Each structure stands twice: as C-alpha cells, then as structure tokens.
Amino acid sequence: MIFNLDDGMKRIDVPENHAKNNLPIGTVLQLNGYDNPKFCIIKNLGLTPGFEGHGAKYEVIKIEDGCRSIKNTLGLDHISTKKDDRIALYYTDAVLSADEIMDLIKMAEQKQAADIKAKSDADQARAKELDDLKRDYKHLEQAGESGKSSLVIAARNIRKELKTAFLGVKFSVRSESYSMGCSIHIGWTDGPLTDEVEAVVNKYEYGTFDSMTDCAGSIDSQFIDLYGGARFVSPSRGVSDEAFNKVAVKMGYSQAVFNPKSGQFDGIDYDINEMIKREAWKTKF
C-alpha cells in the first residue's frame, strides 16, 4: 500500500500518478523559487523499498551548472497546477533530446572531476597550512597538551606572544567564559598602538557578526584548533596622565594639565581637549 500522507492519506500508486512515476528520460523539472533552476531527468531509479510513499526517484542534472542530485515524485505536480509562489518542484512537458542529455552528462562529469580536483587541492593546501603553523608557532602551547580549555591555552599563548613582541610593556590578559561564548580582554597603558597589538592577537578570535543579517557565526581556523581561541578578543589601550601632558606640550598647549578625575585637560576648552586626546591615542610612547 502506497500513500501520500501529505494529502489526506491518498494513494500515490494509483493510475493518475502513473505518469509522474514514469516520466520520460530527458523530462525537464522546474523549481519554483531560488532563482527557478531547471533539472533534466537522466535516470528513473524506481520505487525504493520501504519508502514507496515517496514515489519514484529520479537522478537529475541541474541544467545551469551540471550538479547531479536525486529527486522523488512526492509532492511533484505538473507545472500547469502552479497557483502560488510557494517553493515547489514541478515537471514540465519539455523533454530534452538524446544529444542534449549527453551534453548535460558530459558537463556533469567535467564538474565532478573539477570538484574532486578542487577538494584535493584544498586538502593539500590545508595540510601544508597545518605543517607551516606547527613550524612557525612551535614556541606556543598546543591545545590538548595540558587538558586545559582552548580559552585558557589562547590566553597563555597571547601573553607569551605579547611579551616577545613588545619588550618591557606590561599587559593584562584576562579570559572570561559565559553562556554561549567566551572572551579574552587585553589591556595596557601607553606603549604600542592598538592596531599593532591587534596584528598579534586577532588570529585568536573566531567569532564573527554580520550586521546586515544580525547573525553571529564563527570562522574555521586551524591556528585556533592548534593554539586556542575565544569568540571575542578585545585589546584596549590606555594612555597615562604623563603621556597626555607630553602630547599637550608637544602641540603647544603647555598650560593644559590632564585631570584623571574628569578625564579632561584643565585650562583649555572642550574642542582643544578632544584634539589633544585624539593625538594622544594615535601616538606611540
């Protein structure tokens, strides 16, 4: 007994469904939606034992790019029955010739060969990248060696890298784990500029955010797999009172004295205050 449960327990092997279970090779299928791609049937795979309710299966080739896939007749109706814009697959009266079908099969074979080569090239490139990472960062601790979390290992490695890259600068590196994520906060005063520190630590961040879709994601990083990482890595540079005052003098405002309580310079107006602070933020001490 073969039923289509999507439509009130109606049999799918009844005579009126015989046609769509036995469509001619070359029949063009049309998807309504997703740019309306077309497919050509190249083989009828028949009914699958145990899954007869899904109707016959067809091996098809996407006409636009040669991708092969399997479609079944469950829910498949003639294009003339289309009444709305819902996403659905329909069969048409169009049937490609034998030569057109062979051209599609040849395109599909070429695409399959290209896909296999592309995957092989990607696998080789990934293997080389892994070897290079192990060689270039052999001084770092690898995740899994100590049983510590990726977050903890990343914080350790960041401390080690910053100490080497910026001799004499004291950094605060704090890791934080919370529901649905984790962060590493990096703080320091004066010393290197923020973008210089970012150049060292950004590779430990795997979190992404698409403001257009308001969706968060994550990157696939072999470096992070090896040496740890966090969803967010946040460098934050501070400027000392002394450095602020040095910049003020350098800019010709020797009368200006930075007041840490107000976060402003005493003795000058707001616009000059902001100008001096902007200069201080981009000055390397």
C-alpha positions in Angstrom: 0.0 0.0 0.0 1.5 3.3 -1.1 0.1 6.5 0.4 0.9 10.2 0.3 0.4 11.3 3.9 0.8 14.9 3.0 -2.6 15.0 1.3 -5.0 13.1 3.5 -3.9 9.5 3.1 -4.2 9.4 -0.7 -2.5 6.6 -2.5 0.4 7.6 -4.7 0.5 4.4 -6.8 -3.0 5.0 -8.3 -3.3 5.4 -12.1 -3.4 9.2 -12.0 0.1 9.2 -10.5 1.5 6.7 -13.0 2.6 9.4 -15.3 4.8 11.3 -12.8 6.3 8.0 -11.5 7.3 7.1 -15.1 8.4 10.4 -16.7 10.4 10.1 -19.9 14.2 10.4 -19.7 15.0 14.0 -20.6 12.0 15.5 -18.9 12.7 19.0 -17.6 11.8 19.7 -14.0 11.3 23.3 -12.8 11.8 24.5 -9.3 9.7 27.5 -8.3 11.9 29.6 -6.1 15.7 30.0 -5.5 16.2 31.6 -9.0 13.9 28.9 -10.6 16.6 26.4 -11.6 15.8 23.6 -14.1 16.7 19.9 -13.9 16.8 17.2 -16.5 15.9 13.6 -15.6 18.6 11.2 -16.8 17.6 8.0 -15.0 14.4 6.6 -13.3 15.6 4.8 -10.1 12.1 3.4 -9.4 10.4 3.0 -6.0 12.6 2.5 -3.0 11.5 -0.5 -0.9 10.3 0.8 2.5 9.9 4.3 1.1 7.4 3.7 -1.6 5.2 6.5 -0.2 7.7 9.0 -1.6 7.1 7.8 -5.1 9.7 7.1 -7.8 13.2 8.5 -7.5 14.9 10.3 -10.4 18.5 11.0 -10.9 18.7 14.5 -12.4 21.2 17.0 -13.6 20.9 20.7 -12.9 20.8 22.3 -16.4 22.6 25.5 -15.3 25.7 24.0 -13.7 25.8 20.2 -14.2 25.2 19.3 -10.5 23.7 15.8 -10.0 21.1 15.1 -7.4 18.1 12.8 -6.6 14.5 14.0 -6.8 11.4 12.0 -5.9 7.8 12.3 -7.0 6.3 13.0 -3.6 4.8 16.5 -4.0 5.8 16.6 -7.7 3.0 18.1 -9.8 2.7 19.3 -13.4 3.7 23.0 -13.9 0.1 23.8 -15.0 -1.1 23.2 -11.4 1.1 26.0 -10.0 -1.2 28.5 -8.3 1.0 30.4 -5.9 4.6 31.4 -5.2 5.4 28.6 -2.8 8.7 26.8 -3.2 8.0 23.6 -5.1 9.3 21.3 -7.8 7.2 20.7 -10.9 7.5 18.6 -14.0 7.0 20.1 -17.4 6.2 18.9 -20.9 9.7 19.8 -22.1 11.8 16.8 -22.9 15.5 17.2 -24.0 16.9 15.2 -26.9 19.4 12.4 -26.6 22.2 14.8 -27.7 21.2 17.4 -25.2 21.1 14.8 -22.4 24.6 13.6 -23.4 25.9 17.1 -23.3 24.5 17.5 -19.8 26.0 14.3 -18.7 29.4 15.3 -20.1 29.1 18.7 -18.3 28.2 16.8 -15.1 31.3 14.5 -15.4 33.5 17.5 -16.0 32.1 19.3 -13.0 32.5 16.2 -10.9 36.2 15.9 -12.0 36.7 19.6 -11.2 35.1 19.2 -7.8 37.3 16.3 -7.0 40.4 18.2 -8.0 39.3 21.3 -6.1 38.8 19.2 -2.9 42.2 17.5 -3.4 43.9 20.9 -3.8 42.1 22.3 -0.8 43.0 19.3 1.3 46.7 19.6 0.3 46.7 23.4 1.0 45.1 22.7 4.4 47.7 20.1 5.2 50.5 22.4 4.2 49.0 25.2 6.3 48.9 22.9 9.3 52.6 22.0 8.8 53.5 25.7 8.5 51.6 26.6 11.6 53.3 23.9 13.6 56.7 25.1 12.3 56.1 28.8 12.7 54.5 28.7 16.1 56.3 25.8 17.7 57.1 28.0 20.7 53.4 28.2 21.6 51.5 25.7 23.7 49.1 23.5 21.8 45.6 22.9 22.9 45.1 19.4 24.2 48.6 19.1 25.5 47.7 20.0 29.1 44.0 19.2 29.1 43.1 22.9 29.5 40.4 24.6 27.6 41.0 26.3 24.3 40.2 29.6 26.0 42.9 29.1 28.7 45.5 28.0 26.2 44.8 31.0 24.0 45.2 33.4 26.9 48.6 31.8 27.8 49.8 32.0 24.2 48.7 35.6 23.9 50.7 36.5 27.0 53.7 34.8 25.5 53.4 36.4 22.1 52.9 39.9 23.5 55.8 39.6 25.9 58.0 38.7 22.9 56.6 41.3 20.5 56.6 44.3 22.9 59.5 44.0 25.3 59.0 45.9 28.6 55.3 46.6 28.1 53.1 45.2 30.9 49.9 43.6 29.5 46.8 42.4 31.4 45.3 39.4 29.7 42.0 38.1 31.2 39.9 35.3 29.9 36.1 35.1 30.6 33.7 32.3 29.8 29.9 32.7 29.8 26.8 31.3 28.3 27.1 31.0 24.5 30.6 32.4 24.4 33.9 33.4 25.8 36.2 36.4 25.6 39.8 37.5 26.2 40.3 41.1 27.3 43.8 42.6 26.8 44.7 45.9 28.5 47.9 48.0 28.6 48.9 51.6 29.1 50.9 53.7 26.6 53.3 51.5 24.6 52.3 50.1 21.3 49.2 51.3 19.4 46.0 49.2 19.3 46.4 48.1 15.7 49.9 46.8 16.5 48.6 44.6 19.2 45.6 43.6 17.1 48.1 42.3 14.4 49.4 39.9 17.0 46.2 38.8 18.8 43.4 38.9 16.1 44.2 35.4 14.9 42.9 34.0 18.3 39.4 35.4 17.6 36.9 33.0 16.0 33.6 34.9 16.4 32.0 36.8 13.5 29.0 39.0 13.2 27.0 40.0 10.1 25.3 43.4 10.8 23.3 43.0 7.6 21.6 39.9 8.8 22.1 40.4 12.6 23.7 36.9 12.7 26.7 35.6 14.7 29.0 33.0 13.3 32.4 31.6 13.6 35.5 31.0 11.4 37.2 27.8 10.7 40.8 28.3 11.8 43.5 25.6 12.1 45.5 28.1 14.1 42.8 28.2 16.7 42.4 24.5 16.6 46.1 24.2 17.5 46.7 27.1 19.8 43.4 28.1 21.3 41.0 30.9 20.8 38.0 32.9 22.0 34.8 34.1 20.4 35.9 37.7 21.1 39.4 39.1 21.6 39.3 42.7 22.8 42.5 44.8 23.0 42.1 48.1 25.0 44.9 50.6 25.2 45.1 53.2 28.0 47.0 56.5 28.0 48.7 57.7 31.1 48.3 61.2 32.6 52.0 61.8 31.8 51.6 60.8 28.2 48.6 63.0 27.8 50.5 66.0 29.2 53.5 65.3 26.9 51.3 65.4 23.9 49.7 68.7 25.1 53.1 70.3 25.4 54.2 69.0 22.1 51.1 70.5 20.5 51.8 73.9 22.1 49.4 73.8 25.0 51.8 73.7 27.9 49.2 75.3 30.2 46.9 72.2 29.8 47.1 69.7 32.6 45.3 66.4 32.3 42.8 65.8 35.2 42.2 62.0 35.6 39.1 62.6 37.7 37.3 64.5 34.9 39.1 62.8 32.0 39.7 66.3 30.6 42.5 68.8 30.5 42.2 71.8 32.8 42.8 75.2 31.4 41.6 74.7 27.8 38.2 74.4 26.0 36.4 71.2 25.0 37.4 71.2 21.3 41.1 71.5 22.1 40.7 68.9 24.8 39.4 66.4 22.2 42.0 67.3 19.7 44.8 66.6 22.2 43.3 63.3 23.3 42.8 62.1 19.7 46.5 62.8 19.1 47.5 61.0 22.3 45.5 57.9 21.3 47.5 57.6 18.0 50.9 58.5 19.5 53.2 55.6 20.3 55.1 56.2 23.6 
